[in-house]
Amino acid sequence: MHKLLRVVGFLEGISFLLLLFVAMPMKYVFENASLIPPMGMAHGVLFLLFLVVLFVSCHVNKWPLSVFVMGLLAAILPFGPFVFDAKLKQREPVQA
């Protein structure tokens, strides 16, 4: 579940950056909104998936509520998922 959370977080972070720094400038600078619907939908689905996987991961791993709140805040900030991923690496179980 830990790796799934990290993968979904990475994809959610990329989708958010593409929406903010590719689709939105195309809409407002170049007056071409064609990327907004697919990027917005992809980001929305990945955001919700991230929250579900985060909730399940917190429950399964018995992480404190603060980890869920940190993940939620990270998901709404640009580059936040990547900072949260670095924190998750610290919680990753050591494999022998």
Contacts in CASP RR format, 6 or more apart in sequence:
PFRMAT RR
TARGET T0000
AUTHOR 0000-0000-0000
METHOD contacts of the structure
MODEL  1
MHKLLRVVGFLEGISFLLLLFVAMPMKYVFENASLIPPMGMAHGVLFLLF
LVVLFVSCHVNKWPLSVFVMGLLAAILPFGPFVFDAKLKQREPVQA
1 53 0 8 1.000
1 56 0 8 1.000
1 57 0 8 1.000
1 60 0 8 1.000
1 61 0 8 1.000
2 57 0 8 1.000
2 61 0 8 1.000
2 88 0 8 1.000
2 91 0 8 1.000
2 92 0 8 1.000
2 93 0 8 1.000
4 53 0 8 1.000
4 57 0 8 1.000
5 50 0 8 1.000
5 53 0 8 1.000
5 54 0 8 1.000
5 57 0 8 1.000
5 88 0 8 1.000
6 85 0 8 1.000
6 88 0 8 1.000
6 89 0 8 1.000
8 46 0 8 1.000
8 49 0 8 1.000
8 50 0 8 1.000
8 53 0 8 1.000
9 46 0 8 1.000
9 50 0 8 1.000
9 53 0 8 1.000
9 75 0 8 1.000
9 81 0 8 1.000
9 84 0 8 1.000
9 85 0 8 1.000
10 81 0 8 1.000
10 82 0 8 1.000
10 85 0 8 1.000
11 46 0 8 1.000
12 43 0 8 1.000
12 46 0 8 1.000
12 47 0 8 1.000
12 49 0 8 1.000
12 50 0 8 1.000
12 75 0 8 1.000
12 81 0 8 1.000
13 46 0 8 1.000
13 75 0 8 1.000
13 79 0 8 1.000
13 80 0 8 1.000
13 81 0 8 1.000
13 82 0 8 1.000
15 39 0 8 1.000
15 40 0 8 1.000
15 42 0 8 1.000
15 43 0 8 1.000
15 44 0 8 1.000
15 46 0 8 1.000
15 47 0 8 1.000
16 43 0 8 1.000
16 47 0 8 1.000
16 75 0 8 1.000
16 78 0 8 1.000
16 81 0 8 1.000
17 78 0 8 1.000
17 79 0 8 1.000
18 39 0 8 1.000
18 43 0 8 1.000
19 36 0 8 1.000
19 39 0 8 1.000
19 40 0 8 1.000
19 43 0 8 1.000
20 78 0 8 1.000
22 35 0 8 1.000
22 39 0 8 1.000
23 35 0 8 1.000
23 36 0 8 1.000
23 39 0 8 1.000
23 40 0 8 1.000
24 36 0 8 1.000
26 32 0 8 1.000
26 33 0 8 1.000
26 34 0 8 1.000
26 35 0 8 1.000
27 33 0 8 1.000
27 35 0 8 1.000
27 36 0 8 1.000
47 75 0 8 1.000
50 75 0 8 1.000
50 81 0 8 1.000
51 72 0 8 1.000
51 75 0 8 1.000
54 68 0 8 1.000
54 71 0 8 1.000
54 72 0 8 1.000
54 75 0 8 1.000
55 68 0 8 1.000
57 63 0 8 1.000
58 65 0 8 1.000
58 67 0 8 1.000
58 68 0 8 1.000
61 91 0 8 1.000
63 91 0 8 1.000
67 91 0 8 1.000
70 84 0 8 1.000
70 87 0 8 1.000
71 81 0 8 1.000
71 84 0 8 1.000
73 80 0 8 1.000
74 80 0 8 1.000
74 81 0 8 1.000
74 83 0 8 1.000
74 84 0 8 1.000
75 81 0 8 1.000
75 84 0 8 1.000
END
